[in-house]
Amino acid sequence: MEVICENTARRYSVLPGMTLLEFCKSQQIDLPYPVLGAMVNHRLRDLRLRLLIPVTVEFIDITHAAGIRMYTRSLFFLLQRAVREVMPSCRLRVSHSVSRGYYCVISGYEQPIEYPLIFSILEKMREFIGRDLPFESKRMTTEEAIAIFEQQGDPEKVRLLQSRPKLYTTLYVLDGVYDYYLEGLVPSTGYLERFDLVKYYQGMLLRVPQQKSPESLEELEIQDKMFEIFREYQDWVEVLGIKDAGTINLRVRKGEGGDLVKVSEALHEKKVAQIADTIHSRGDLIRLILIAGPSSSGKTTFSKRLAVQLQVAGLRPHTLSLDNYFVNRENTPRDEKGDYDFESLDALDVAKFNDDLLALMAGERIELPKFSFERGERYFDGSFLQLEPNGILVVEGIHGLNPLLTDRIPRERKFKIYISALTSISLDGQSRIASSDNRLLRRMVRDQRYRSYGAIQTIRRWGSVRRGEDKNIFPYQEEADIMFNSALPYEFGVLKQFAEPILNEVPDSVPEYSEAVRLLRFLRVFSPIGLEEIPPTSILREFLGGSSFSYR
């Protein structure tokens, strides 16, 4: 049987039934780091897969996006197994990503987690790694899988499988403990040597290797404001009475999807109003609001909703677009590939922007610049702006939190807001939902509806988008005076109806197919929720259509 290996650009004849791991070892596939899994016909598979038909294979290590996810997923299972060993009556809960790690708590343990307990868990994890225990997979009926999780005391997994209408389910096993994951794990615990577990707030933080430099762990950054917004979101989840995907699905199947939408949207509106009231409470001191956040966070809709609430509070908001302060094309910086770097701060005329801000704050009248993207140059069309005594400027853009953007404006005159879709709903307690996946699905739906891009183009661009966020947005998160979480707990049940048809169009002949399959597996977990209850001012309408706001 023929196997094409993309790592070596060679064709091999192999006996049917050989596993990927056996093939990798027999052909001495050499990667910079240990082989963790493989893309088989552009679909992620773990190394236990048996080769039964001709395929194209690309082996991956931890430096691959799918590889680091596989490594982290396996660490979650290892940590869960260690917690069960040290505290048999308690269960691990992976809450969210923060400080370049994963914040974890222990359900059933009501005290703050201190270092003696963390050291006991770490010691048990190291013991399992030293024994090099296999991560096995077993396929069984979903009814059998539910019975196993009931016996193990895992109600989240029971709810998930009960709300997921599939006859068969594949479970993973580590030293007699079962778990469920949408994608595969590394071959054994011996692969998981690099990690750390440290005390963090009332819980603990699981630190993982850097994707590009796996010899080092991700640098720990204290993010007090980010942690607080996640804590607030958890409070909202308690108000809604939901903890995980299974709970949401069961509520929807009871006909309570509309209630989830109403309460979620009401909580959003309450938060926006609180932000407006906070700004108003500063009197005449605040004259500039700066809003920043990563792609598909809903910044535009949030800005418009905030403007409404500011008017309710008695202020007169005016929008100032950073797009109109681009330097002329011949002065635009270029990136390492020689392409124009429009995301660089140097692509903006920061001096002119600060001049105009100072003039407006002094009560002067300015002529607003405009920028022609077709011609690549600035022009003026006779538009002017002057702030009223109760006027306030609202500026939205990726550099909004960067101090260098408004370095001549006194800090006390500015109010900075960070917005992102910070998802903290998990699939089942241990399988978290990445906030970046939330935003990718939003962007995919919007790109298809408004920009005529298919899923392939959106997925292909996403890596570049994320790198720009890492450079220009995330380093300044903690500069914000306040953070707004634009995630809506119900939105995956809505997005799936738009995203699934787009993802199903991705053929298995392109590398983006693996990402399409991963997202489809994730979306199929959720029960659909109708659009009729979503208000026209919802942030989700920015991506789905039907908003009462104009985005021109």
Stockholm file with secondary structure:
# STOCKHOLM 1.0

chainA/1-552         MEVICENTARRYSVLPGMTLLEFCKSQQIDLPYPVLGAMVNHRLRDLRLRLLIPVTVEFIDITHAAGIRMYTRSLFFLLQRAVREVMPSCRLRVSHSVSRGYYCVISGYEQPIEYPLIFSILEKMREFIGRDLPFESKRMTTEEAIAIFEQQGDPEKVRLLQSRPKLYTTLYVLDGVYDYYLEGLVPSTGYLERFDLVKYYQGMLLRVPQQKSPESLEELEIQDKMFEIFREYQDWVEVLGIKDAGTINLRVRKGEGGDLVKVSEALHEKKVAQIADTIHSRGDLIRLILIAGPSSSGKTTFSKRLAVQLQVAGLRPHTLSLDNYFVNRENTPRDEKGDYDFESLDALDVAKFNDDLLALMAGERIELPKFSFERGERYFDGSFLQLEPNGILVVEGIHGLNPLLTDRIPRERKFKIYISALTSISLDGQSRIASSDNRLLRRMVRDQRYRSYGAIQTIRRWGSVRRGEDKNIFPYQEEADIMFNSALPYEFGVLKQFAEPILNEVPDSVPEYSEAVRLLRFLRVFSPIGLEEIPPTSILREFLGGSSFSYR
#=GR chainA/1-552 SS CEEEETTTTEEEECCTTCBHHHHHHHTTCCCSSCCCEEEESSSEEETTCBCCSCEEEEEECTTSHHHHHHHHHHHHHHHHHHHHHHSTTCEEEEEEEETTEEEEEEETCCSCCCHHHHHHHHHHHHHHHHHTCBCEEEEEEHHHHHHHHHHHTCHHHHHHHHTSCCSEEEEEEETTEEECCSSCCCSBGGGCCCCEEEEETTEEEEECBCSSCTTSBCCCCCCHHHHHHHHHHHHHHHHHTCCBHHHHHHHHHTTCHHHHHHHHHHHHHHHHHHHHHHHHHTTTSCCEEEEECCTTSCHHHHHHHHHHHHHHTTCEEEECCGGGGBCCGGGCCBCTTSSBCTTSGGGBCHHHHHHHHHHHHTTCCEEEEEEETTTTEEEEEEEEECCCTTEEEEEESTTTTCGGGGTTSCGGGEEEEEEECCCCCBSSSSSBCCHHHHHHHHHHHHHHHHSCCCHHHHHHHHHHHHHHHHHHTGGGGGGCSEEEECCCTTHHHHHHHHHHHHHHTCCTTSTTHHHHHHHHHHHTTSCCCCSTTSCTTCTTHHHHSCCSSCCC
#=GC SS_cons         CEEEETTTTEEEECCTTCBHHHHHHHTTCCCSSCCCEEEESSSEEETTCBCCSCEEEEEECTTSHHHHHHHHHHHHHHHHHHHHHHSTTCEEEEEEEETTEEEEEEETCCSCCCHHHHHHHHHHHHHHHHHTCBCEEEEEEHHHHHHHHHHHTCHHHHHHHHTSCCSEEEEEEETTEEECCSSCCCSBGGGCCCCEEEEETTEEEEECBCSSCTTSBCCCCCCHHHHHHHHHHHHHHHHHTCCBHHHHHHHHHTTCHHHHHHHHHHHHHHHHHHHHHHHHHTTTSCCEEEEECCTTSCHHHHHHHHHHHHHHTTCEEEECCGGGGBCCGGGCCBCTTSSBCTTSGGGBCHHHHHHHHHHHHTTCCEEEEEEETTTTEEEEEEEEECCCTTEEEEEESTTTTCGGGGTTSCGGGEEEEEEECCCCCBSSSSSBCCHHHHHHHHHHHHHHHHSCCCHHHHHHHHHHHHHHHHHHTGGGGGGCSEEEECCCTTHHHHHHHHHHHHHHTCCTTSTTHHHHHHHHHHHTTSCCCCSTTSCTTCTTHHHHSCCSSCCC
//
